[in-house]
Amino acid sequence: MPESGRVLRVSRALVAGIALAGLPLGAGAALLVRPVTGWVIGLFGAAPGPLRLLARVPVPWLVAGGAAAGLVATALLAARVLAETTAVEITGRGVTVERDGSRVFVARERIAAVYTDPRDLVLRGADGRELLRREADIGARRLAAAFAAAGYPWRGTRDPDEDRFRPWVDGTPDLPAEVHDLLRRRERALRDGEAGTAVALRDQIQDLGVVVRERRAHHDQQWRPAAAKTR
């Protein structure tokens, strides 16, 4: 496979749709300026100066300006969507995943399984440890096609060790105190929306022999032993 590889991102059609939506939205908002100004004056006897000034602008200019302003606003929103969603580059050397300003590379020879769980992209080693877990906004079908075409071991949309995960219960004797402490800190990070901290704590927990994930609806953490199951 070429070293340049293939980069997967959130659908370009979706991003383009977000950007172009500003044209009709801005134009529609401009057409409401005069009716809204009249309604405000009728209700309060006066309207804010900027609103009165806009109401005096000829309608064609007002609509054109509104469309332009809407396009700029939604184009900035689309750029933010691209910056904050996941990008996955697949090459013969390995896989690079970029999200929220962080960039992680995993070498091809380390990857024994690739799958989604349920929206996370997971790269896993032969020893059962997760080499990478990041939320993906790309879709399992696109990921499956790209990884399979590149010769990577795609394993579907379910964790191969799904039956080994257990809900985390604080203080359970199945886990050492150090892991419980890290899981408490991670629970707070998830609750406070500190994604980077949660990822770093997950890596620390795995270094202690425990794989952890969460179900986002309630930030419920689940865990399993990091060692691969004996077949």
C-alpha positions in Angstrom: 0.0 0.0 0.0 1.3 3.5 -0.7 2.9 5.2 2.2 0.6 8.2 1.7 -2.3 5.9 2.6 -5.9 6.9 2.9 -7.4 9.5 5.3 -10.9 9.0 6.6 -12.9 11.9 8.0 -16.5 12.8 8.8 -18.5 12.9 5.6 -17.5 15.7 3.3 -21.1 16.0 2.1 -22.2 16.7 5.7 -19.5 19.3 6.2 -20.4 21.0 2.9 -24.1 20.9 3.8 -23.4 22.6 7.2 -21.4 25.3 5.4 -23.9 26.0 2.6 -26.8 26.0 5.0 -25.8 29.5 5.9 -26.9 31.0 2.6 -30.7 30.3 3.0 -30.6 30.8 6.7 -28.9 34.2 6.5 -31.2 35.3 3.6 -34.3 34.1 5.5 -33.2 36.0 8.6 -32.6 39.1 6.6 -36.2 39.0 5.2 -37.5 38.9 8.8 -35.7 42.2 9.7 -38.5 44.5 8.6 -41.4 42.5 10.0 -39.6 42.0 13.3 -38.8 45.7 13.5 -42.5 46.6 12.9 -43.6 44.1 15.5 -41.1 45.4 18.1 -42.2 49.0 17.5 -45.9 48.1 17.7 -45.3 46.3 21.0 -42.9 48.7 22.7 -43.3 51.9 20.7 -39.6 51.8 19.7 -36.9 49.5 18.4 -33.1 49.3 19.0 -31.1 51.6 16.7 -29.2 48.8 14.8 -32.5 47.1 14.0 -34.1 50.3 12.7 -31.0 50.9 10.5 -31.2 47.4 9.1 -34.9 47.9 8.3 -34.0 50.9 6.1 -31.5 48.9 3.9 -33.0 48.0 0.5 -34.3 44.4 0.5 -31.9 43.0 -2.2 -28.9 44.4 -0.3 -30.2 43.1 3.0 -30.8 39.6 1.6 -27.4 39.5 0.0 -25.7 40.7 3.2 -27.6 38.2 5.3 -26.7 35.3 3.0 -23.0 36.3 3.1 -23.0 36.6 6.9 -24.8 33.3 7.2 -22.3 31.6 4.9 -19.4 32.9 6.9 -20.9 31.8 10.2 -21.7 28.3 9.0 -18.3 27.9 7.2 -16.6 28.7 10.5 -18.9 26.1 12.2 -18.0 23.5 9.5 -14.3 24.2 10.0 -14.8 23.6 13.8 -16.5 20.3 13.0 -13.6 19.2 11.0 -11.1 20.2 13.7 -13.0 18.4 16.5 -13.9 15.2 14.8 -11.7 12.1 14.2 -9.3 11.7 11.2 -8.0 8.2 10.6 -5.0 7.7 8.3 -4.3 4.1 7.2 -1.0 3.3 5.5 1.2 0.2 5.1 3.3 1.4 8.1 0.5 1.8 10.5 -2.6 3.8 11.6 -2.6 7.4 12.7 -5.7 8.8 14.5 -6.1 12.5 15.2 -8.8 14.1 17.3 -9.1 17.2 19.5 -5.5 18.2 18.8 -4.0 14.9 19.8 -2.3 12.6 17.2 -1.5 8.9 17.9 0.4 6.5 15.6 0.2 2.7 16.0 2.6 0.6 13.9 1.1 -2.0 11.6 3.0 -4.9 13.2 1.5 -4.3 16.6 -2.1 -4.4 15.4 -3.9 -7.8 15.8 -7.5 -6.7 15.6 -9.4 -3.6 14.5 -13.1 -3.0 15.4 -15.7 -0.5 16.6 -17.2 -0.6 20.1 -19.9 0.7 19.6 -18.8 4.1 18.2 -15.2 3.9 19.3 -12.5 2.8 16.9 -10.3 0.3 18.7 -6.9 -1.0 17.7 -5.8 -4.0 19.7 -2.6 -6.0 20.2 -2.1 -9.8 20.2 -1.8 -9.7 24.0 -5.4 -8.3 24.5 -4.3 -4.8 25.3 -6.0 -1.9 23.6 -3.4 0.1 21.6 -5.8 2.8 20.9 -9.5 3.7 21.6 -10.9 6.9 20.2 -14.4 8.0 19.4 -14.9 7.9 15.6 -17.4 10.0 13.6 -16.8 8.1 10.3 -19.1 5.1 10.3 -18.3 1.4 10.7 -18.9 0.6 7.0 -16.4 3.1 5.8 -13.9 2.0 8.4 -14.4 -1.7 7.6 -13.9 -1.1 3.9 -10.8 1.0 4.3 -9.1 -1.4 6.8 -10.0 -4.5 4.9 -8.7 -3.0 1.6 -5.4 -2.2 3.4 -5.1 -5.8 4.7 -5.7 -5.0 8.4 -7.6 -7.6 10.6 -11.1 -6.0 10.8 -13.2 -7.8 13.5 -16.5 -6.1 13.1 -18.6 -3.9 15.4 -18.4 -5.8 18.7 -15.5 -6.2 21.1 -14.1 -9.8 20.8 -14.0 -9.9 24.6 -17.5 -8.4 25.1 -18.4 -11.1 27.5 -15.5 -10.3 29.8 -16.4 -6.7 30.6 -18.0 -6.0 34.0 -19.5 -2.8 35.4 -17.1 -1.0 37.7 -18.3 -1.1 41.3 -16.2 1.1 43.6 -14.4 -0.9 46.2 -15.0 -4.4 44.7 -12.2 -6.8 45.8 -11.7 -7.8 42.1 -9.6 -4.8 41.5 -6.6 -3.4 43.5 -7.0 -0.1 45.4 -4.7 1.8 43.0 -7.0 0.9 40.1 -10.1 2.0 42.0 -8.4 5.3 42.8 -7.7 5.9 39.1 -11.2 4.9 38.1 -12.7 7.4 40.6 -10.5 10.1 39.1 -11.6 9.0 35.6 -15.2 9.1 36.6 -14.9 12.7 37.7 -13.0 13.6 34.4 -15.8 12.0 32.4 -18.5 13.8 34.4 -16.6 17.1 33.9 -16.1 16.7 30.2 -12.3 16.4 30.5 -11.8 14.0 27.6 -8.0 14.3 27.5 -7.7 13.5 31.2 -10.0 10.5 30.8 -7.9 9.1 28.0 -4.7 9.5 30.0 -6.2 7.8 33.0 -7.4 5.0 30.9 -3.8 4.4 29.7 -2.6 4.4 33.3 -5.2 1.9 34.3 -4.3 -0.4 31.4 -0.6 -0.2 32.5 -1.9 -1.9 35.7 -3.5 -4.7 33.7 -7.0 -3.5 33.3 -8.8 -2.4 30.2 -11.6 0.2 30.8 -14.3 1.7 28.6 -17.4 3.7 29.3 -21.0 3.8 28.1 -21.5 7.4 27.4 -25.2 7.8 28.3 -24.3 7.8 32.0 -20.5 7.7 31.9 -20.7 4.1 33.4 -17.3 2.6 33.4 -16.7 -1.1 32.5 -13.6 -3.1 32.9 -11.9 -6.4 31.9 -8.5 -8.0 32.5 -6.0 -6.7 29.9 -4.5 -10.1 29.2 -5.9 -11.9 26.1 -8.4 -14.7 26.8 -7.0 -18.2 26.5 -8.7 -19.8 23.5 
